[in-house]
Amino acid sequence: MTNPQLTRIPIAKTGMLIRKPVEHVFEAIVNPDVTAKFWSSKGSGRLETGKTVKLGEPRCLHRGHAKVRGAKQARSD
């Protein structure tokens, strides 16, 4: 193999094991006060179906709007 070449597009897969109850994880994602502790530091409101929220990370100058198409808490059976 003196000249190796890609023959297909590389694919990377990842996952994360979260050892918390479903309702805690859901709240952490939809509540900007909680989300600011580990991800996006600015959010204009909760992620709720039909709402448009502003999201941002001032340290990186990233900002944007997101229209929430659906936010439904899964049942923890």
MARFINU-438900 format. One record per residue: z, y, x of N, C-alpha, C in turn. Coordinates in nm, 4 decimals, decimal comma, padded with zeros to 6 digits, always signed. Each point is the difference from the previous one (the first is absolute). Layout:
<pts>
<pt n_Z="Z" n_Y="Y" n_X="X" ca_Z="Z" ca_Y="Y" ca_X="X" c_Z="Z" c_Y="Y" c_X="X"/>
...
</pts>
This chain:
<pts>
<pt n_Z="+00,0000" n_Y="-00,1192" n_X="+00,0838" ca_Z="+00,0000" ca_Y="+00,1192" ca_X="-00,0838" c_Z="+00,0000" c_Y="+00,1240" c_X="+00,0872"/>
<pt n_Z="-00,1133" n_Y="+00,0346" n_X="+00,0471" ca_Z="-00,0089" ca_Y="+00,1179" ca_X="+00,0850" c_Z="-00,0196" c_Y="+00,1276" c_X="-00,0814"/>
<pt n_Z="-00,0479" n_Y="-00,0127" n_X="-00,1239" ca_Z="-00,0249" ca_Y="+00,1171" ca_X="-00,0838" c_Z="+00,0503" c_Y="-00,0259" c_X="-00,1428"/>
<pt n_Z="+00,1331" n_Y="-00,0053" n_X="-00,0211" ca_Z="+00,0505" ca_Y="-00,0287" ca_X="-00,1346" c_Z="-00,0311" c_Y="+00,1148" c_X="-00,0964"/>
<pt n_Z="-00,0422" n_Y="-00,0351" n_X="-00,1202" ca_Z="-00,0306" ca_Y="+00,0991" ca_X="-00,1026" c_Z="+00,0604" c_Y="-00,0441" c_X="-00,1325"/>
<pt n_Z="+00,0336" n_Y="+00,0989" n_X="-00,0799" ca_Z="+00,0509" ca_Y="-00,0303" ca_X="-00,1336" c_Z="-00,1148" c_Y="-00,0474" c_X="-00,0876"/>
<pt n_Z="+00,0241" n_Y="-00,1057" n_X="-00,0740" ca_Z="-00,1020" ca_Y="-00,0497" ca_X="-00,0925" c_Z="+00,0365" c_Y="+00,0304" c_X="-00,1448"/>
<pt n_Z="+00,1208" n_Y="+00,0478" n_X="-00,0244" ca_Z="+00,0423" ca_Y="+00,0415" ca_X="-00,1333" c_Z="+00,1070" c_Y="+00,1078" c_X="+00,0132"/>
<pt n_Z="+00,0220" n_Y="+00,0722" n_X="-00,1070" ca_Z="+00,0982" ca_Y="+00,1087" ca_X="+00,0006" c_Z="+00,1398" c_Y="-00,0601" c_X="+00,0088"/>
<pt n_Z="+00,0819" n_Y="+00,0474" n_X="+00,0944" ca_Z="+00,1373" ca_Y="-00,0515" ca_X="+00,0105" c_Z="+00,0830" c_Y="+00,0381" c_X="-00,1232"/>
<pt n_Z="+00,0858" n_Y="-00,0879" n_X="-00,0405" ca_Z="+00,0887" ca_Y="+00,0246" ca_X="-00,1141" c_Z="+00,1439" c_Y="-00,0201" c_X="+00,0459"/>
<pt n_Z="+00,0852" n_Y="+00,0946" n_X="-00,0335" ca_Z="+00,1422" ca_Y="-00,0121" ca_X="+00,0315" c_Z="+00,0773" c_Y="-00,0078" c_X="-00,1311"/>
<pt n_Z="+00,0943" n_Y="-00,0898" n_X="-00,0060" ca_Z="+00,0868" ca_Y="-00,0121" ca_X="-00,1178" c_Z="+00,1442" c_Y="+00,0143" c_X="+00,0452"/>
<pt n_Z="+00,0791" n_Y="+00,0603" n_X="-00,0868" ca_Z="+00,1406" ca_Y="+00,0185" ca_X="+00,0324" c_Z="+00,0835" c_Y="-00,0193" c_X="-00,1260"/>
<pt n_Z="+00,1270" n_Y="-00,0104" n_X="+00,0163" ca_Z="+00,0900" ca_Y="-00,0145" ca_X="-00,1129" c_Z="+00,1392" c_Y="+00,0451" c_X="+00,0404"/>
<pt n_Z="+00,0854" n_Y="+00,0108" n_X="-00,0980" ca_Z="+00,1351" ca_Y="+00,0437" ca_X="+00,0283" c_Z="+00,0959" c_Y="-00,0713" c_X="-00,0947"/>
<pt n_Z="+00,1048" n_Y="-00,0519" n_X="+00,0544" ca_Z="+00,1036" ca_Y="-00,0619" ca_X="-00,0814" c_Z="+00,1083" c_Y="+00,1044" c_X="-00,0238"/>
<pt n_Z="+00,0232" n_Y="+00,0316" n_X="-00,1254" ca_Z="+00,1019" ca_Y="+00,0979" ca_X="-00,0372" c_Z="+00,1105" c_Y="-00,0742" c_X="-00,0727"/>
<pt n_Z="+00,1162" n_Y="+00,0026" n_X="+00,0558" ca_Z="+00,1128" ca_Y="-00,0735" ca_X="-00,0581" c_Z="+00,0873" c_Y="+00,0914" c_X="-00,0850"/>
<pt n_Z="-00,0617" n_Y="+00,0547" n_X="-00,1001" ca_Z="+00,0692" ca_Y="+00,0863" ca_X="-00,0957" c_Z="-00,0464" c_Y="-00,0372" c_X="-00,1391"/>
<pt n_Z="+00,0792" n_Y="+00,0281" n_X="-00,1021" ca_Z="-00,0431" ca_Y="-00,0261" ca_X="-00,1377" c_Z="-00,1237" c_Y="+00,0840" c_X="-00,0348"/>
<pt n_Z="-00,0853" n_Y="-00,0544" n_X="-00,0868" ca_Z="-00,1243" ca_Y="+00,0657" ca_X="-00,0390" c_Z="+00,0251" c_Y="+00,1430" c_X="-00,0481"/>
<pt n_Z="+00,1039" n_Y="+00,0193" n_X="-00,0798" ca_Z="+00,0257" ca_Y="+00,1340" ca_X="-00,0546" c_Z="+00,0346" c_Y="+00,1015" c_X="+00,1093"/>
<pt n_Z="+00,0631" n_Y="-00,0423" n_X="+00,1082" ca_Z="+00,0303" ca_Y="+00,0908" ca_X="+00,1113" c_Z="-00,1275" c_Y="+00,0389" c_X="+00,0735"/>
<pt n_Z="-00,0873" n_Y="-00,0960" n_X="+00,0217" ca_Z="-00,1264" ca_Y="+00,0270" ca_X="+00,0688" c_Z="-00,0869" c_Y="+00,0921" c_X="-00,0847"/>
<pt n_Z="-00,0089" n_Y="-00,0274" n_X="-00,1304" ca_Z="-00,0786" ca_Y="+00,0848" ca_X="-00,0903" c_Z="+00,0508" c_Y="+00,1437" c_X="+00,0048"/>
<pt n_Z="+00,1300" n_Y="+00,0187" n_X="-00,0109" ca_Z="+00,0583" ca_Y="+00,1345" ca_X="+00,0029" c_Z="-00,0287" c_Y="+00,0698" c_X="+00,1320"/>
<pt n_Z="+00,0045" n_Y="-00,0736" n_X="+00,1089" ca_Z="-00,0269" ca_Y="+00,0584" ca_X="+00,1314" c_Z="-00,1433" c_Y="+00,0507" c_X="+00,0107"/>
<pt n_Z="-00,0920" n_Y="-00,0638" n_X="-00,0702" ca_Z="-00,1403" ca_Y="+00,0418" ca_X="+00,0063" c_Z="-00,0298" c_Y="+00,1152" c_X="-00,0948"/>
<pt n_Z="+00,0546" n_Y="+00,0003" n_X="-00,1195" ca_Z="-00,0352" ca_Y="+00,1024" ca_X="-00,0990" c_Z="+00,0850" c_Y="+00,1264" c_X="+00,0084"/>
<pt n_Z="+00,1142" n_Y="-00,0061" n_X="+00,0653" ca_Z="+00,0910" ca_Y="+00,1149" ca_X="+00,0076" c_Z="-00,0214" c_Y="+00,0733" c_X="+00,1324"/>
<pt n_Z="-00,0505" n_Y="+00,1250" n_X="-00,0042" ca_Z="-00,0284" ca_Y="+00,0713" ca_X="+00,1246" c_Z="+00,1245" c_Y="+00,0284" c_X="+00,0843"/>
<pt n_Z="+00,1168" n_Y="+00,0073" n_X="-00,0615" ca_Z="+00,1222" ca_Y="+00,0224" ca_X="+00,0775" c_Z="+00,0316" c_Y="-00,1205" c_X="+00,0884"/>
<pt n_Z="-00,0308" n_Y="-00,1185" n_X="-00,0485" ca_Z="+00,0227" ca_Y="-00,1217" ca_X="+00,0786" c_Z="-00,1150" c_Y="-00,0208" c_X="+00,0986"/>
<pt n_Z="-00,1231" n_Y="+00,0193" n_X="-00,0485" ca_Z="-00,1184" ca_Y="-00,0201" ca_X="+00,0837" c_Z="+00,0043" c_Y="+00,0903" c_X="+00,1235"/>
<pt n_Z="+00,0550" n_Y="+00,1198" n_X="-00,0142" ca_Z="+00,0054" ca_Y="+00,0954" ca_X="+00,1112" c_Z="+00,0832" c_Y="-00,0524" c_X="+00,1169"/>
<pt n_Z="+00,0852" n_Y="-00,0971" n_X="-00,0254" ca_Z="+00,0848" ca_Y="-00,0532" ca_X="+00,1071" c_Z="-00,0738" c_Y="-00,0968" c_X="+00,0917"/>
<pt n_Z="-00,1156" n_Y="-00,0531" n_X="-00,0455" ca_Z="-00,0672" ca_Y="-00,0983" ca_X="+00,0843" c_Z="-00,1513" c_Y="+00,0139" c_X="+00,0065"/>
<pt n_Z="-00,0614" n_Y="+00,0904" n_X="-00,0792" ca_Z="-00,1458" ca_Y="+00,0049" ca_X="-00,0012" c_Z="-00,0456" c_Y="+00,1440" c_X="-00,0109"/>
<pt n_Z="-00,0555" n_Y="+00,0410" n_X="-00,1118" ca_Z="-00,0485" ca_Y="+00,1362" ca_X="-00,0202" c_Z="+00,1184" c_Y="+00,0917" c_X="-00,0272"/>
<pt n_Z="+00,0107" n_Y="+00,1093" n_X="+00,0727" ca_Z="+00,1198" ca_Y="+00,0823" ca_X="-00,0112" c_Z="-00,0052" c_Y="+00,1042" c_X="-00,1116"/>
<pt n_Z="-00,1138" n_Y="+00,0193" n_X="-00,0624" ca_Z="-00,0094" ca_Y="+00,0965" ca_X="-00,1099" c_Z="-00,0685" c_Y="-00,0637" c_X="-00,1196"/>
<pt n_Z="+00,0609" n_Y="+00,0146" n_X="-00,1154" ca_Z="-00,0590" ca_Y="-00,0484" ca_X="-00,1241" c_Z="+00,0422" c_Y="+00,0923" c_X="-00,1126"/>
<pt n_Z="-00,0933" n_Y="+00,0332" n_X="-00,0884" ca_Z="+00,0307" ca_Y="+00,0975" ca_X="-00,1051" c_Z="+00,0665" c_Y="-00,0627" c_X="-00,1221"/>
<pt n_Z="+00,0069" n_Y="-00,1311" n_X="-00,0060" ca_Z="+00,0637" ca_Y="-00,0633" ca_X="-00,1148" c_Z="-00,0110" c_Y="-00,1511" c_X="+00,0056"/>
<pt n_Z="+00,0631" n_Y="-00,0637" n_X="-00,0958" ca_Z="-00,0051" ca_Y="-00,1467" ca_X="-00,0084" c_Z="-00,1425" c_Y="-00,0460" c_X="-00,0279"/>
<pt n_Z="-00,0334" n_Y="-00,1167" n_X="+00,0501" ca_Z="-00,1294" ca_Y="-00,0607" ca_X="-00,0306" c_Z="+00,0110" c_Y="-00,0662" c_X="-00,1363"/>
<pt n_Z="-00,0607" n_Y="+00,0633" n_X="-00,0998" ca_Z="+00,0021" ca_Y="-00,0501" ca_X="-00,1365" c_Z="-00,1420" c_Y="+00,0002" c_X="-00,0534"/>
<pt n_Z="-00,0327" n_Y="-00,0986" n_X="-00,0813" ca_Z="-00,1343" ca_Y="-00,0145" ca_X="-00,0538" c_Z="-00,0492" c_Y="+00,1290" c_X="-00,0641"/>
<pt n_Z="-00,1206" n_Y="+00,0427" n_X="+00,0395" ca_Z="-00,0623" ca_Y="+00,1196" ca_X="-00,0562" c_Z="+00,0314" c_Y="+00,1295" c_X="+00,0716"/>
<pt n_Z="+00,1000" n_Y="+00,0015" n_X="+00,0871" ca_Z="+00,0371" ca_Y="+00,1222" ca_X="+00,0711" c_Z="-00,0845" c_Y="+00,0183" c_X="+00,1248"/>
<pt n_Z="-00,0187" n_Y="+00,1252" n_X="+00,0389" ca_Z="-00,0597" ca_Y="+00,0319" ca_X="+00,1286" c_Z="+00,1110" c_Y="+00,0589" c_X="+00,0857"/>
<pt n_Z="+00,0195" n_Y="-00,0551" n_X="+00,1180" ca_Z="+00,1061" ca_Y="+00,0465" ca_X="+00,0891" c_Z="-00,0595" c_Y="+00,0436" c_X="+00,1330"/>
<pt n_Z="+00,0702" n_Y="+00,0911" n_X="+00,0633" ca_Z="-00,0371" ca_Y="+00,0430" ca_X="+00,1342" c_Z="+00,0802" c_Y="-00,0830" c_X="+00,0986"/>
<pt n_Z="-00,0685" n_Y="-00,0513" n_X="+00,1012" ca_Z="+00,0650" ca_Y="-00,0762" ca_X="+00,1053" c_Z="-00,0316" c_Y="+00,0664" c_X="+00,1320"/>
<pt n_Z="+00,0907" n_Y="-00,0102" n_X="+00,0948" ca_Z="-00,0293" ca_Y="+00,0617" ca_X="+00,1276" c_Z="+00,0950" c_Y="-00,0409" c_X="+00,1096"/>
<pt n_Z="-00,0458" n_Y="+00,0223" n_X="+00,1188" ca_Z="+00,0771" ca_Y="-00,0248" ca_X="+00,1217" c_Z="-00,0196" c_Y="+00,1218" c_X="+00,0899"/>
<pt n_Z="+00,0878" n_Y="+00,1009" n_X="-00,0139" ca_Z="-00,0179" ca_Y="+00,1256" ca_X="+00,0731" c_Z="-00,0076" c_Y="-00,0157" c_X="+00,1517"/>
<pt n_Z="+00,0700" n_Y="-00,0980" n_X="+00,0553" ca_Z="-00,0026" ca_Y="-00,0169" ca_X="+00,1459" c_Z="-00,1394" c_Y="-00,0328" c_X="+00,0509"/>
<pt n_Z="-00,0814" n_Y="-00,0621" n_X="-00,0846" ca_Z="-00,1362" ca_Y="-00,0388" ca_X="+00,0401" c_Z="-00,1065" c_Y="+00,0837" c_X="-00,0701"/>
<pt n_Z="+00,0417" n_Y="+00,0975" n_X="-00,0785" ca_Z="-00,0892" ca_Y="+00,0859" ca_X="-00,0774" c_Z="-00,0856" c_Y="-00,0778" c_X="-00,0991"/>
<pt n_Z="+00,0483" n_Y="-00,1126" n_X="-00,0497" ca_Z="-00,0709" ca_Y="-00,0796" ca_X="-00,0994" c_Z="+00,0530" c_Y="+00,0368" c_X="-00,1379"/>
<pt n_Z="-00,0913" n_Y="+00,0302" n_X="-00,0920" ca_Z="+00,0390" ca_Y="+00,0312" ca_X="-00,1370" c_Z="-00,1090" c_Y="-00,0510" c_X="-00,0933"/>
<pt n_Z="+00,0385" n_Y="-00,0208" n_X="-00,1235" ca_Z="-00,0986" ca_Y="-00,0408" ca_X="-00,0982" c_Z="+00,0610" c_Y="-00,0141" c_X="-00,1373"/>
<pt n_Z="-00,0862" n_Y="-00,0234" n_X="-00,0952" ca_Z="+00,0420" ca_Y="-00,0231" ca_X="-00,1376" c_Z="-00,0327" c_Y="-00,1443" c_X="-00,0342"/>
<pt n_Z="+00,0826" n_Y="-00,0585" n_X="-00,0824" ca_Z="-00,0245" ca_Y="-00,1361" ca_X="-00,0458" c_Z="+00,0196" c_Y="-00,0059" c_X="-00,1503"/>
<pt n_Z="-00,0991" n_Y="-00,0529" n_X="-00,0692" ca_Z="+00,0139" ca_Y="-00,0227" ca_X="-00,1447" c_Z="+00,0467" c_Y="-00,1437" c_X="-00,0166"/>
<pt n_Z="+00,1132" n_Y="-00,0172" n_X="-00,0644" ca_Z="+00,0586" ca_Y="-00,1320" ca_X="-00,0171" c_Z="-00,0683" c_Y="-00,0680" c_X="-00,1179"/>
<pt n_Z="-00,0729" n_Y="-00,1054" n_X="+00,0285" ca_Z="-00,0723" ca_Y="-00,0728" ca_X="-00,1053" c_Z="+00,0905" c_Y="-00,1000" c_X="-00,0695"/>
<pt n_Z="+00,1006" n_Y="-00,0471" n_X="+00,0689" ca_Z="+00,0918" ca_Y="-00,0946" ca_X="-00,0620" c_Z="+00,1208" c_Y="-00,0222" c_X="+00,0877"/>
<pt n_Z="+00,1156" n_Y="+00,0003" n_X="-00,0601" ca_Z="+00,1246" ca_Y="-00,0288" ca_X="+00,0718" c_Z="+00,0879" c_Y="-00,0769" c_X="-00,0969"/>
<pt n_Z="+00,0113" n_Y="-00,1269" n_X="+00,0236" ca_Z="+00,0759" ca_Y="-00,0853" ca_X="-00,0904" c_Z="+00,0903" c_Y="-00,0898" c_X="+00,0813"/>
<pt n_Z="+00,1256" n_Y="+00,0048" n_X="-00,0289" ca_Z="+00,0965" ca_Y="-00,0811" ca_X="+00,0734" c_Z="-00,0144" c_Y="-00,1460" c_X="-00,0392"/>
<pt n_Z="-00,0107" n_Y="-00,0846" n_X="+00,0999" ca_Z="-00,0103" ca_Y="-00,1433" ca_X="-00,0244" c_Z="+00,1351" c_Y="-00,0552" c_X="-00,0432"/>
<pt n_Z="-00,0042" n_Y="-00,1054" n_X="-00,0761" ca_Z="+00,1255" ca_Y="-00,0656" ca_X="-00,0401" c_Z="+00,0489" c_Y="-00,0849" c_X="+00,1158"/>
<pt n_Z="+00,1276" n_Y="-00,0016" n_X="+00,0186" ca_Z="+00,0578" ca_Y="-00,0852" ca_X="+00,1039" c_Z="+00,0611" c_Y="-00,1216" c_X="-00,0673"/>
<pt n_Z="-00,0781" n_Y="-00,1054" n_X="-00,0100" ca_Z="+00,0464" ca_Y="-00,1229" ca_X="-00,0657" c_Z="+00,0631" c_Y="-00,0937" c_X="+00,0980"/>
</pts>
